[in-house]
Amino acid sequence: MNKAELAAARNSIENKARLAELNAAETALNAKRSEASKLFDPIALLSRASEIHEVTHPQLGIIRFGELVLSDSELISNCKEKSDRSAMAIYLMLKKAYPEMPEYTPETISKFYKAFPMVEGTQLLQFFLSQPGFLGEKSPNGSNQTQPPTS
């Protein structure tokens, strides 16, 4: 086939119709993929919950942590003060990535909270507060509350 014949074939009604069919099929497939990605998948969630995440923080370097899971909420809810709940959540997230940390006891959390350096602790808390599912309580407008509401 020469160039003129190729150009004629490319511009033929049949070729344009076939191209339109392929474009429609591609659009439908992309819509189906997009819809499938929105499906709730408990198997994928369970798999993700056991992963250790690594994030590079500008001041702290590489932070390794595991996600909080529903069973963690029981330990966290046993803490009476918000600062204790935050310390417990941070401890649990770090413990998943660093199993050599001391095993959990109420004294462990107290020692962890009292001994962790202020500068790094503040930056770590700010980082974890930005993670989905951390303890930050949301106000009606979506921002984190800084104080409990007064009655």
N, CA, C and O atoms as a GROMACS GRO file, in nm:
protein
  604
    1MET      N    1   0.084  -0.118   0.000
    1MET     CA    2   0.000   0.000   0.000
    1MET      C    3   0.089   0.124   0.000
    1MET      O    4   0.186   0.133   0.075
    2ASN      N    5   0.053   0.221  -0.085
    2ASN     CA    6   0.130   0.345  -0.086
    2ASN      C    7   0.068   0.446   0.010
    2ASN      O    8  -0.035   0.420   0.071
    3LYS      N    9   0.131   0.560   0.022
    3LYS     CA   10   0.087   0.662   0.118
    3LYS      C   11  -0.054   0.711   0.089
    3LYS      O   12  -0.131   0.735   0.182
    4ALA      N   13  -0.088   0.726  -0.034
    4ALA     CA   14  -0.221   0.774  -0.071
    4ALA      C   15  -0.327   0.673  -0.032
    4ALA      O   16  -0.434   0.710   0.018
    5GLU      N   17  -0.299   0.546  -0.052
    5GLU     CA   18  -0.396   0.442  -0.016
    5GLU      C   19  -0.410   0.432   0.136
    5GLU      O   20  -0.521   0.413   0.187
    6LEU      N   21  -0.299   0.446   0.208
    6LEU     CA   22  -0.304   0.445   0.355
    6LEU      C   23  -0.386   0.563   0.407
    6LEU      O   24  -0.466   0.547   0.500
    7ALA      N   25  -0.367   0.680   0.349
    7ALA     CA   26  -0.441   0.799   0.391
    7ALA      C   27  -0.590   0.780   0.363
    7ALA      O   28  -0.674   0.818   0.445
    8ALA      N   29  -0.623   0.722   0.248
    8ALA     CA   30  -0.764   0.699   0.214
    8ALA      C   31  -0.825   0.598   0.311
    8ALA      O   32  -0.938   0.617   0.357
    9ALA      N   33  -0.752   0.492   0.343
    9ALA     CA   34  -0.803   0.391   0.437
    9ALA      C   35  -0.821   0.451   0.576
    9ALA      O   36  -0.920   0.423   0.642
   10ARG      N   37  -0.727   0.534   0.619
   10ARG     CA   38  -0.735   0.598   0.750
   10ARG      C   39  -0.856   0.689   0.760
   10ARG      O   40  -0.918   0.697   0.866
   11ASN      N   41  -0.890   0.756   0.653
   11ASN     CA   42  -1.001   0.851   0.653
   11ASN      C   43  -1.132   0.790   0.607
   11ASN      O   44  -1.230   0.863   0.587
   12SER      N   45  -1.137   0.660   0.590
   12SER     CA   46  -1.260   0.597   0.542
   12SER      C   47  -1.367   0.601   0.650
   12SER      O   48  -1.338   0.612   0.769
   13ILE      N   49  -1.490   0.591   0.606
   13ILE     CA   50  -1.604   0.592   0.698
   13ILE      C   51  -1.596   0.472   0.792
   13ILE      O   52  -1.625   0.484   0.912
   14GLU      N   53  -1.558   0.355   0.736
   14GLU     CA   54  -1.547   0.234   0.819
   14GLU      C   55  -1.441   0.250   0.927
   14GLU      O   56  -1.463   0.211   1.041
   15ASN      N   57  -1.328   0.307   0.892
   15ASN     CA   58  -1.220   0.325   0.989
   15ASN      C   59  -1.260   0.425   1.097
   15ASN      O   60  -1.232   0.403   1.215
   16LYS      N   61  -1.326   0.532   1.059
   16LYS     CA   62  -1.371   0.632   1.158
   16LYS      C   63  -1.476   0.573   1.250
   16LYS      O   64  -1.478   0.604   1.369
   17ALA      N   65  -1.564   0.487   1.197
   17ALA     CA   66  -1.666   0.422   1.279
   17ALA      C   67  -1.599   0.326   1.379
   17ALA      O   68  -1.637   0.322   1.496
   18ARG      N   69  -1.500   0.251   1.332
   18ARG     CA   70  -1.428   0.158   1.420
   18ARG      C   71  -1.353   0.234   1.529
   18ARG      O   72  -1.351   0.191   1.645
   19LEU      N   73  -1.292   0.347   1.494
   19LEU     CA   74  -1.222   0.430   1.592
   19LEU      C   75  -1.319   0.483   1.697
   19LEU      O   76  -1.287   0.486   1.816
   20ALA      N   77  -1.438   0.524   1.654
   20ALA     CA   78  -1.539   0.572   1.749
   20ALA      C   79  -1.582   0.460   1.843
   20ALA      O   80  -1.601   0.483   1.962
   21GLU      N   81  -1.598   0.336   1.789
   21GLU     CA   82  -1.633   0.221   1.873
   21GLU      C   83  -1.524   0.194   1.977
   21GLU      O   84  -1.555   0.171   2.094
   22LEU      N   85  -1.398   0.197   1.935
   22LEU     CA   86  -1.287   0.173   2.028
   22LEU      C   87  -1.280   0.281   2.136
   22LEU      O   88  -1.254   0.252   2.252
   23ASN      N   89  -1.302   0.406   2.096
   23ASN     CA   90  -1.302   0.516   2.195
   23ASN      C   91  -1.415   0.499   2.296
   23ASN      O   92  -1.396   0.523   2.415
   24ALA      N   93  -1.533   0.459   2.248
   24ALA     CA   94  -1.647   0.437   2.339
   24ALA      C   95  -1.618   0.321   2.434
   24ALA      O   96  -1.649   0.328   2.552
   25ALA      N   97  -1.557   0.213   2.381
   25ALA     CA   98  -1.523   0.098   2.466
   25ALA      C   99  -1.420   0.138   2.571
   25ALA      O  100  -1.429   0.096   2.686
   26GLU      N  101  -1.322   0.220   2.532
   26GLU     CA  102  -1.220   0.266   2.627
   26GLU      C  103  -1.284   0.352   2.736
   26GLU      O  104  -1.251   0.337   2.853
   27THR      N  105  -1.374   0.440   2.697
   27THR     CA  106  -1.443   0.525   2.794
   27THR      C  107  -1.524   0.441   2.892
   27THR      O  108  -1.523   0.467   3.013
   28ALA      N  109  -1.594   0.340   2.842
   28ALA     CA  110  -1.673   0.252   2.928
   28ALA      C  111  -1.583   0.173   3.023
   28ALA      O  112  -1.616   0.158   3.141
   29LEU      N  113  -1.471   0.123   2.972
   29LEU     CA  114  -1.378   0.048   3.056
   29LEU      C  115  -1.319   0.136   3.165
   29LEU      O  116  -1.307   0.093   3.280
   30ASN      N  117  -1.283   0.259   3.132
   30ASN     CA  118  -1.229   0.352   3.231
   30ASN      C  119  -1.333   0.384   3.338
   30ASN      O  120  -1.300   0.392   3.456
   31ALA      N  121  -1.459   0.401   3.297
   31ALA     CA  122  -1.566   0.427   3.394
   31ALA      C  123  -1.584   0.307   3.486
   31ALA      O  124  -1.604   0.323   3.607
   32LYS      N  125  -1.578   0.186   3.429
   32LYS     CA  126  -1.592   0.064   3.508
   32LYS      C  127  -1.477   0.050   3.608
   32LYS      O  128  -1.500   0.015   3.724
   33ARG      N  129  -1.355   0.078   3.565
   33ARG     CA  130  -1.239   0.073   3.655
   33ARG      C  131  -1.252   0.175   3.767
   33ARG      O  132  -1.223   0.146   3.883
   34SER      N  133  -1.297   0.295   3.732
   34SER     CA  134  -1.314   0.399   3.831
   34SER      C  135  -1.418   0.358   3.935
   34SER      O  136  -1.399   0.380   4.055
   35GLU      N  137  -1.526   0.300   3.890
   35GLU     CA  138  -1.632   0.255   3.980
   35GLU      C  139  -1.582   0.140   4.068
   35GLU      O  140  -1.614   0.134   4.186
   36ALA      N  141  -1.505   0.049   4.009
   36ALA     CA  142  -1.452  -0.065   4.085
   36ALA      C  143  -1.356  -0.018   4.194
   36ALA      O  144  -1.349  -0.079   4.300
   37SER      N  145  -1.282   0.089   4.168
   37SER     CA  146  -1.188   0.138   4.269
   37SER      C  147  -1.260   0.198   4.389
   37SER      O  148  -1.198   0.218   4.493
   38LYS      N  149  -1.389   0.228   4.376
   38LYS     CA  150  -1.465   0.286   4.486
   38LYS      C  151  -1.534   0.179   4.571
   38LYS      O  152  -1.597   0.212   4.672
   39LEU      N  153  -1.522   0.053   4.531
   39LEU     CA  154  -1.588  -0.054   4.605
   39LEU      C  155  -1.521  -0.078   4.739
   39LEU      O  156  -1.398  -0.072   4.750
   40PHE      N  157  -1.600  -0.104   4.840
   40PHE     CA  158  -1.549  -0.138   4.972
   40PHE      C  159  -1.489  -0.277   4.965
   40PHE      O  160  -1.556  -0.371   4.924
   41ASP      N  161  -1.363  -0.290   5.004
   41ASP     CA  162  -1.294  -0.418   4.997
   41ASP      C  163  -1.230  -0.449   5.131
   41ASP      O  164  -1.119  -0.403   5.159
   42PRO      N  165  -1.299  -0.528   5.216
   42PRO     CA  166  -1.244  -0.556   5.349
   42PRO      C  167  -1.113  -0.633   5.344
   42PRO      O  168  -1.030  -0.617   5.434
   43ILE      N  169  -1.092  -0.716   5.243
   43ILE     CA  170  -0.967  -0.791   5.233
   43ILE      C  171  -0.850  -0.694   5.211
   43ILE      O  172  -0.745  -0.708   5.274
   44ALA      N  173  -0.870  -0.597   5.123
   44ALA     CA  174  -0.764  -0.497   5.098
   44ALA      C  175  -0.740  -0.413   5.224
   44ALA      O  176  -0.626  -0.378   5.254
   45LEU      N  177  -0.847  -0.381   5.296
   45LEU     CA  178  -0.831  -0.302   5.419
   45LEU      C  179  -0.752  -0.380   5.524
   45LEU      O  180  -0.663  -0.324   5.589
   46LEU      N  181  -0.783  -0.508   5.540
   46LEU     CA  182  -0.709  -0.589   5.637
   46LEU      C  183  -0.563  -0.601   5.598
   46LEU      O  184  -0.474  -0.600   5.684
   47SER      N  185  -0.538  -0.613   5.471
   47SER     CA  186  -0.400  -0.621   5.423
   47SER      C  187  -0.326  -0.490   5.452
   47SER      O  188  -0.213  -0.492   5.500
   48ARG      N  189  -0.391  -0.378   5.421
   48ARG     CA  190  -0.328  -0.247   5.444
   48ARG      C  191  -0.303  -0.221   5.592
   48ARG      O  192  -0.202  -0.160   5.628
   49ALA      N  193  -0.393  -0.267   5.677
   49ALA     CA  194  -0.380  -0.242   5.821
   49ALA      C  195  -0.258  -0.310   5.881
   49ALA      O  196  -0.210  -0.268   5.986
   50SER      N  197  -0.208  -0.413   5.817
   50SER     CA  198  -0.091  -0.482   5.871
   50SER      C  199   0.040  -0.431   5.813
   50SER      O  200   0.147  -0.477   5.852
   51GLU      N  201   0.033  -0.336   5.720
   51GLU     CA  202   0.154  -0.283   5.658
   51GLU      C  203   0.223  -0.183   5.750
   51GLU      O  204   0.160  -0.116   5.833
   52ILE      N  205   0.354  -0.174   5.734
   52ILE     CA  206   0.431  -0.071   5.804
   52ILE      C  207   0.457   0.039   5.701
   52ILE      O  208   0.513   0.014   5.594
   53HIS      N  209   0.416   0.160   5.735
   53HIS     CA  210   0.431   0.274   5.644
   53HIS      C  211   0.560   0.348   5.677
   53HIS      O  212   0.601   0.355   5.793
   54GLU      N  213   0.621   0.403   5.575
   54GLU     CA  214   0.741   0.486   5.593
   54GLU      C  215   0.715   0.620   5.524
   54GLU      O  216   0.677   0.626   5.408
   55VAL      N  217   0.738   0.726   5.600
   55VAL     CA  218   0.721   0.861   5.548
   55VAL      C  219   0.844   0.941   5.587
   55VAL      O  220   0.891   0.932   5.700
   56THR      N  221   0.896   1.018   5.494
   56THR     CA  222   1.010   1.103   5.525
   56THR      C  223   0.959   1.238   5.574
   56THR      O  224   0.891   1.310   5.501
   57HIS      N  225   0.992   1.270   5.697
   57HIS     CA  226   0.952   1.396   5.760
   57HIS      C  227   1.070   1.493   5.745
   57HIS      O  228   1.185   1.451   5.760
   58PRO      N  229   1.044   1.622   5.716
   58PRO     CA  230   1.155   1.715   5.694
   58PRO      C  231   1.249   1.732   5.813
   58PRO      O  232   1.369   1.753   5.792
   59GLN      N  233   1.200   1.723   5.935
   59GLN     CA  234   1.286   1.738   6.051
   59GLN      C  235   1.323   1.605   6.117
   59GLN      O  236   1.435   1.589   6.166
   60LEU      N  237   1.232   1.511   6.119
   60LEU     CA  238   1.254   1.386   6.192
   60LEU      C  239   1.319   1.277   6.107
   60LEU      O  240   1.370   1.180   6.162
   61GLY      N  241   1.318   1.292   5.977
   61GLY     CA  242   1.372   1.187   5.891
   61GLY      C  243   1.265   1.084   5.860
   61GLY      O  244   1.147   1.119   5.849
   62ILE      N  245   1.304   0.959   5.845
   62ILE     CA  246   1.208   0.854   5.810
   62ILE      C  247   1.131   0.811   5.934
   62ILE      O  248   1.190   0.770   6.034
   63ILE      N  249   1.000   0.822   5.925
   63ILE     CA  250   0.911   0.778   6.033
   63ILE      C  251   0.847   0.648   5.986
   63ILE      O  252   0.784   0.643   5.880
   64ARG      N  253   0.862   0.544   6.065
   64ARG     CA  254   0.800   0.416   6.036
   64ARG      C  255   0.687   0.398   6.137
   64ARG      O  256   0.706   0.422   6.256
   65PHE      N  257   0.570   0.354   6.089
   65PHE     CA  258   0.456   0.334   6.179
   65PHE      C  259   0.354   0.241   6.116
   65PHE      O  260   0.350   0.222   5.995
   66GLY      N  261   0.272   0.184   6.203
   66GLY     CA  262   0.159   0.104   6.159
   66GLY      C  263   0.031   0.181   6.184
   66GLY      O  264   0.027   0.270   6.269
   67GLU      N  265  -0.072   0.146   6.112
   67GLU     CA  266  -0.201   0.212   6.130
   67GLU      C  267  -0.269   0.163   6.257
   67GLU      O  268  -0.250   0.049   6.300
   68LEU      N  269  -0.348   0.250   6.316
   68LEU     CA  270  -0.432   0.208   6.428
   68LEU      C  271  -0.544   0.121   6.373
   68LEU      O  272  -0.594   0.145   6.263
   69VAL      N  273  -0.582   0.019   6.449
   69VAL     CA  274  -0.691  -0.069   6.409
   69VAL      C  275  -0.798  -0.064   6.518
   69VAL      O  276  -0.777  -0.006   6.624
   70LEU      N  277  -0.912  -0.123   6.489
   70LEU     CA  278  -1.024  -0.115   6.583
   70LEU      C  279  -0.988  -0.167   6.722
   70LEU      O  280  -1.033  -0.111   6.822
   71SER      N  281  -0.908  -0.272   6.730
   71SER     CA  282  -0.874  -0.325   6.863
   71SER      C  283  -0.788  -0.226   6.944
   71SER      O  284  -0.788  -0.231   7.066
   72ASP      N  285  -0.717  -0.137   6.875
   72ASP     CA  286  -0.638  -0.036   6.946
   72ASP      C  287  -0.728   0.064   7.019
   72ASP      O  288  -0.689   0.122   7.120
   73SER      N  289  -0.848   0.082   6.966
   73SER     CA  290  -0.937   0.182   7.026
   73SER      C  291  -0.974   0.147   7.170
   73SER      O  292  -1.002   0.236   7.251
   74GLU      N  293  -0.974   0.019   7.203
   74GLU     CA  294  -1.006  -0.021   7.340
   74GLU      C  295  -0.899   0.029   7.436
   74GLU      O  296  -0.930   0.083   7.542
   75LEU      N  297  -0.772   0.009   7.400
   75LEU     CA  298  -0.663   0.058   7.486
   75LEU      C  299  -0.664   0.211   7.494
   75LEU      O  300  -0.644   0.269   7.600
   76ILE      N  301  -0.688   0.274   7.381
   76ILE     CA  302  -0.689   0.421   7.378
   76ILE      C  303  -0.803   0.475   7.461
   76ILE      O  304  -0.786   0.574   7.533
   77SER      N  305  -0.921   0.413   7.453
   77SER     CA  306  -1.037   0.464   7.527
   77SER      C  307  -1.024   0.446   7.677
   77SER      O  308  -1.094   0.512   7.754
   78ASN      N  309  -0.934   0.358   7.720
   78ASN     CA  310  -0.911   0.342   7.864
   78ASN      C  311  -0.836   0.460   7.924
   78ASN      O  312  -0.835   0.476   8.046
   79CYS      N  313  -0.775   0.542   7.842
   79CYS     CA  314  -0.703   0.660   7.890
   79CYS      C  315  -0.803   0.771   7.919
   79CYS      O  316  -0.890   0.800   7.838
   80LYS      N  317  -0.789   0.832   8.035
   80LYS     CA  318  -0.885   0.933   8.076
   80LYS      C  319  -0.857   1.071   8.016
   80LYS      O  320  -0.950   1.141   7.978
   81GLU      N  321  -0.732   1.109   8.006
   81GLU     CA  322  -0.694   1.242   7.956
   81GLU      C  323  -0.664   1.236   7.807
   81GLU      O  324  -0.616   1.135   7.756
   82LYS      N  325  -0.691   1.347   7.737
   82LYS     CA  326  -0.664   1.353   7.594
   82LYS      C  327  -0.515   1.335   7.565
   82LYS      O  328  -0.478   1.269   7.468
   83SER      N  329  -0.430   1.394   7.648
   83SER     CA  330  -0.286   1.380   7.626
   83SER      C  331  -0.243   1.234   7.641
   83SER      O  332  -0.154   1.188   7.569
   84ASP      N  333  -0.306   1.161   7.734
   84ASP     CA  334  -0.276   1.019   7.751
   84ASP      C  335  -0.324   0.939   7.630
   84ASP      O  336  -0.256   0.845   7.587
   85ARG      N  337  -0.440   0.975   7.575
   85ARG     CA  338  -0.491   0.907   7.455
   85ARG      C  339  -0.396   0.930   7.338
   85ARG      O  340  -0.368   0.838   7.261
   86SER      N  341  -0.348   1.054   7.324
   86SER     CA  342  -0.253   1.083   7.215
   86SER      C  343  -0.125   1.005   7.232
   86SER      O  344  -0.073   0.948   7.136
   87ALA      N  345  -0.072   1.002   7.355
   87ALA     CA  346   0.052   0.927   7.381
   87ALA      C  347   0.031   0.779   7.353
   87ALA      O  348   0.119   0.713   7.297
   88MET      N  349  -0.083   0.726   7.393
   88MET     CA  350  -0.114   0.585   7.369
   88MET      C  351  -0.121   0.556   7.219
   88MET      O  352  -0.065   0.456   7.173
   89ALA      N  353  -0.187   0.641   7.145
   89ALA     CA  354  -0.201   0.621   7.000
   89ALA      C  355  -0.064   0.625   6.933
   89ALA      O  356  -0.034   0.541   6.848
   90ILE      N  357   0.018   0.722   6.969
   90ILE     CA  358   0.153   0.732   6.911
   90ILE      C  359   0.234   0.608   6.947
   90ILE      O  360   0.302   0.550   6.862
   91TYR      N  361   0.228   0.568   7.073
   91TYR     CA  362   0.300   0.449   7.118
   91TYR      C  363   0.257   0.327   7.035
   91TYR      O  364   0.342   0.254   6.986
   92LEU      N  365   0.127   0.306   7.019
   92LEU     CA  366   0.078   0.189   6.947
   92LEU      C  367   0.121   0.191   6.800
   92LEU      O  368   0.157   0.087   6.744
   93MET      N  369   0.116   0.309   6.737
   93MET     CA  370   0.156   0.320   6.597
   93MET      C  371   0.305   0.291   6.580
   93MET      O  372   0.345   0.222   6.486
   94LEU      N  373   0.388   0.343   6.672
   94LEU     CA  374   0.532   0.320   6.664
   94LEU      C  375   0.568   0.176   6.700
   94LEU      O  376   0.656   0.117   6.639
   95LYS      N  377   0.499   0.120   6.798
   95LYS     CA  378   0.527  -0.017   6.844
   95LYS      C  379   0.510  -0.117   6.730
   95LYS      O  380   0.581  -0.217   6.723
   96LYS      N  381   0.415  -0.091   6.640
   96LYS     CA  382   0.393  -0.181   6.527
   96LYS      C  383   0.514  -0.184   6.435
   96LYS      O  384   0.546  -0.288   6.377
   97ALA      N  385   0.582  -0.072   6.420
   97ALA     CA  386   0.699  -0.064   6.332
   97ALA      C  387   0.829  -0.095   6.406
   97ALA      O  388   0.928  -0.133   6.344
   98TYR      N  389   0.828  -0.080   6.537
   98TYR     CA  390   0.948  -0.103   6.617
   98TYR      C  391   0.913  -0.202   6.729
   98TYR      O  392   0.894  -0.162   6.844
   99PRO      N  393   0.905  -0.332   6.696
   99PRO     CA  394   0.864  -0.430   6.797
   99PRO      C  395   0.959  -0.440   6.916
   99PRO      O  396   0.923  -0.496   7.019
  100GLU      N  397   1.080  -0.385   6.903
  100GLU     CA  398   1.175  -0.388   7.014
  100GLU      C  399   1.140  -0.288   7.125
  100GLU      O  400   1.201  -0.290   7.232
  101MET      N  401   1.043  -0.201   7.098
  101MET     CA  402   0.998  -0.110   7.204
  101MET      C  403   0.940  -0.194   7.317
  101MET      O  404   0.893  -0.305   7.294
  102PRO      N  405   0.943  -0.140   7.442
  102PRO     CA  406   0.891  -0.218   7.555
  102PRO      C  407   0.744  -0.255   7.534
  102PRO      O  408   0.668  -0.180   7.473
  103GLU      N  409   0.707  -0.371   7.586
  103GLU     CA  410   0.567  -0.415   7.578
  103GLU      C  411   0.477  -0.318   7.654
  103GLU      O  412   0.521  -0.250   7.747
  104TYR      N  413   0.352  -0.314   7.614
  104TYR     CA  414   0.256  -0.221   7.674
  104TYR      C  415   0.224  -0.260   7.818
  104TYR      O  416   0.192  -0.374   7.849
  105THR      N  417   0.234  -0.161   7.903
  105THR     CA  418   0.175  -0.163   8.037
  105THR      C  419   0.137  -0.018   8.064
  105THR      O  420   0.188   0.072   7.998
  106PRO      N  421   0.049   0.008   8.159
  106PRO     CA  422   0.019   0.149   8.189
  106PRO      C  423   0.144   0.228   8.225
  106PRO      O  424   0.154   0.347   8.193
  107GLU      N  425   0.240   0.164   8.291
  107GLU     CA  426   0.364   0.232   8.328
  107GLU      C  427   0.448   0.263   8.203
  107GLU      O  428   0.514   0.367   8.197
  108THR      N  429   0.445   0.173   8.104
  108THR     CA  430   0.520   0.195   7.981
  108THR      C  431   0.475   0.324   7.914
  108THR      O  432   0.558   0.406   7.872
  109ILE      N  433   0.344   0.342   7.904
  109ILE     CA  434   0.291   0.462   7.839
  109ILE      C  435   0.329   0.585   7.918
  109ILE      O  436   0.367   0.687   7.861
  110SER      N  437   0.318   0.577   8.049
  110SER     CA  438   0.354   0.691   8.133
  110SER      C  439   0.502   0.726   8.115
  110SER      O  440   0.536   0.844   8.101
  111LYS      N  441   0.589   0.626   8.115
  111LYS     CA  442   0.732   0.650   8.095
  111LYS      C  443   0.759   0.705   7.955
  111LYS      O  444   0.838   0.797   7.938
  112PHE      N  445   0.692   0.647   7.856
  112PHE     CA  446   0.707   0.691   7.716
  112PHE      C  447   0.670   0.839   7.704
  112PHE      O  448   0.743   0.919   7.645
  113TYR      N  449   0.556   0.873   7.761
  113TYR     CA  450   0.503   1.010   7.753
  113TYR      C  451   0.595   1.108   7.826
  113TYR      O  452   0.620   1.218   7.776
  114LYS      N  453   0.645   1.069   7.942
  114LYS     CA  454   0.729   1.158   8.022
  114LYS      C  455   0.872   1.168   7.969
  114LYS      O  456   0.938   1.270   7.990
  115ALA      N  457   0.920   1.064   7.900
  115ALA     CA  458   1.060   1.062   7.858
  115ALA      C  459   1.082   1.108   7.714
  115ALA      O  460   1.195   1.140   7.676
  116PHE      N  461   0.977   1.112   7.633
  116PHE     CA  462   0.996   1.145   7.492
  116PHE      C  463   1.034   1.293   7.480
  116PHE      O  464   0.965   1.377   7.537
  117PRO      N  465   1.140   1.326   7.407
  117PRO     CA  466   1.184   1.465   7.395
  117PRO      C  467   1.075   1.556   7.336
  117PRO      O  468   1.004   1.517   7.244
  118MET      N  469   1.064   1.674   7.391
  118MET     CA  470   0.957   1.768   7.357
  118MET      C  471   0.957   1.807   7.209
  118MET      O  472   0.852   1.804   7.144
  119VAL      N  473   1.072   1.844   7.155
  119VAL     CA  474   1.077   1.892   7.016
  119VAL      C  475   1.031   1.783   6.920
  119VAL      O  476   0.943   1.806   6.837
  120GLU      N  477   1.091   1.665   6.932
  120GLU     CA  478   1.054   1.554   6.843
  120GLU      C  479   0.912   1.507   6.871
  120GLU      O  480   0.838   1.473   6.778
  121GLY      N  481   0.874   1.506   6.998
  121GLY     CA  482   0.738   1.463   7.035
  121GLY      C  483   0.632   1.553   6.974
  121GLY      O  484   0.530   1.505   6.925
  122THR      N  485   0.657   1.684   6.976
  122THR     CA  486   0.562   1.779   6.918
  122THR      C  487   0.551   1.758   6.767
  122THR      O  488   0.441   1.756   6.713
  123GLN      N  489   0.665   1.743   6.701
  123GLN     CA  490   0.663   1.723   6.556
  123GLN      C  491   0.597   1.589   6.520
  123GLN      O  492   0.524   1.580   6.422
  124LEU      N  493   0.625   1.487   6.600
  124LEU     CA  494   0.564   1.356   6.576
  124LEU      C  495   0.413   1.363   6.596
  124LEU      O  496   0.337   1.307   6.516
  125LEU      N  497   0.369   1.430   6.701
  125LEU     CA  498   0.226   1.446   6.725
  125LEU      C  499   0.160   1.522   6.611
  125LEU      O  500   0.053   1.482   6.564
  126GLN      N  501   0.221   1.631   6.566
  126GLN     CA  502   0.164   1.706   6.454
  126GLN      C  503   0.155   1.619   6.329
  126GLN      O  504   0.056   1.625   6.256
  127PHE      N  505   0.259   1.539   6.304
  127PHE     CA  506   0.257   1.451   6.188
  127PHE      C  507   0.143   1.350   6.200
  127PHE      O  508   0.066   1.333   6.106
  128PHE      N  509   0.133   1.283   6.315
  128PHE     CA  510   0.030   1.182   6.332
  128PHE      C  511  -0.110   1.242   6.329
  128PHE      O  512  -0.204   1.178   6.282
  129LEU      N  513  -0.126   1.364   6.379
  129LEU     CA  514  -0.257   1.428   6.373
  129LEU      C  515  -0.303   1.450   6.229
  129LEU      O  516  -0.423   1.459   6.201
  130SER      N  517  -0.207   1.460   6.137
  130SER     CA  518  -0.243   1.480   5.996
  130SER      C  519  -0.279   1.349   5.927
  130SER      O  520  -0.326   1.350   5.813
  131GLN      N  521  -0.258   1.235   5.994
  131GLN     CA  522  -0.288   1.106   5.935
  131GLN      C  523  -0.436   1.074   5.950
  131GLN      O  524  -0.496   1.104   6.053
  132PRO      N  525  -0.496   1.012   5.847
  132PRO     CA  526  -0.637   0.972   5.858
  132PRO      C  527  -0.657   0.873   5.972
  132PRO      O  528  -0.576   0.782   5.991
  133GLY      N  529  -0.763   0.890   6.046
  133GLY     CA  530  -0.795   0.795   6.151
  133GLY      C  531  -0.724   0.818   6.282
  133GLY      O  532  -0.743   0.740   6.376
  134PHE      N  533  -0.643   0.924   6.292
  134PHE     CA  534  -0.580   0.951   6.421
  134PHE      C  535  -0.685   1.012   6.512
  134PHE      O  536  -0.801   1.020   6.474
  135LEU      N  537  -0.646   1.055   6.630
  135LEU     CA  538  -0.742   1.097   6.732
  135LEU      C  539  -0.800   1.236   6.715
  135LEU      O  540  -0.885   1.276   6.794
  136GLY      N  541  -0.757   1.311   6.615
  136GLY     CA  542  -0.806   1.447   6.601
  136GLY      C  543  -0.956   1.452   6.587
  136GLY      O  544  -1.012   1.399   6.491
  137GLU      N  545  -1.022   1.515   6.682
  137GLU     CA  546  -1.168   1.528   6.674
  137GLU      C  547  -1.199   1.643   6.580
  137GLU      O  548  -1.137   1.749   6.586
  138LYS      N  549  -1.295   1.621   6.494
  138LYS     CA  550  -1.329   1.723   6.393
  138LYS      C  551  -1.446   1.807   6.441
  138LYS      O  552  -1.543   1.757   6.499
  139SER      N  553  -1.435   1.935   6.415
  139SER     CA  554  -1.545   2.025   6.444
  139SER      C  555  -1.641   2.021   6.326
  139SER      O  556  -1.607   1.961   6.224
  140PRO      N  557  -1.760   2.082   6.337
  140PRO     CA  558  -1.856   2.078   6.226
  140PRO      C  559  -1.798   2.133   6.095
  140PRO      O  560  -1.842   2.091   5.988
  141ASN      N  561  -1.702   2.226   6.102
  141ASN     CA  562  -1.648   2.280   5.978
  141ASN      C  563  -1.530   2.200   5.925
  141ASN      O  564  -1.471   2.236   5.823
  142GLY      N  565  -1.493   2.089   5.994
  142GLY     CA  566  -1.389   2.000   5.944
  142GLY      C  567  -1.251   2.024   6.002
  142GLY      O  568  -1.161   1.944   5.977
  143SER      N  569  -1.231   2.130   6.080
  143SER     CA  570  -1.098   2.155   6.137
  143SER      C  571  -1.085   2.082   6.270
  143SER      O  572  -1.184   2.048   6.333
  144ASN      N  573  -0.962   2.058   6.311
  144ASN     CA  574  -0.938   1.991   6.439
  144ASN      C  575  -0.975   2.083   6.554
  144ASN      O  576  -0.946   2.203   6.550
  145GLN      N  577  -1.039   2.028   6.655
  145GLN     CA  578  -1.070   2.106   6.774
  145GLN      C  579  -0.946   2.114   6.860
  145GLN      O  580  -0.870   2.018   6.871
  146THR      N  581  -0.926   2.230   6.920
  146THR     CA  582  -0.810   2.245   7.008
  146THR      C  583  -0.849   2.235   7.154
  146THR      O  584  -0.764   2.208   7.238
  147GLN      N  585  -0.975   2.256   7.186
  147GLN     CA  586  -1.022   2.244   7.321
  147GLN      C  587  -1.158   2.175   7.320
  147GLN      O  588  -1.233   2.188   7.223
  148PRO      N  589  -1.188   2.102   7.426
  148PRO     CA  590  -1.323   2.044   7.431
  148PRO      C  591  -1.427   2.154   7.443
  148PRO      O  592  -1.399   2.257   7.504
  149PRO      N  593  -1.546   2.135   7.387
  149PRO     CA  594  -1.646   2.239   7.397
  149PRO      C  595  -1.686   2.263   7.543
  149PRO      O  596  -1.694   2.170   7.623
  150THR      N  597  -1.709   2.388   7.574
  150THR     CA  598  -1.754   2.423   7.711
  150THR      C  599  -1.906   2.420   7.713
  150THR      O  600  -1.971   2.450   7.613
  151SER      N  601  -1.960   2.383   7.827
  151SER     CA  602  -2.109   2.377   7.835
  151SER      C  603  -2.163   2.502   7.900
  151SER      O  604  -2.284   2.515   7.916
   0.00000   0.00000   0.00000
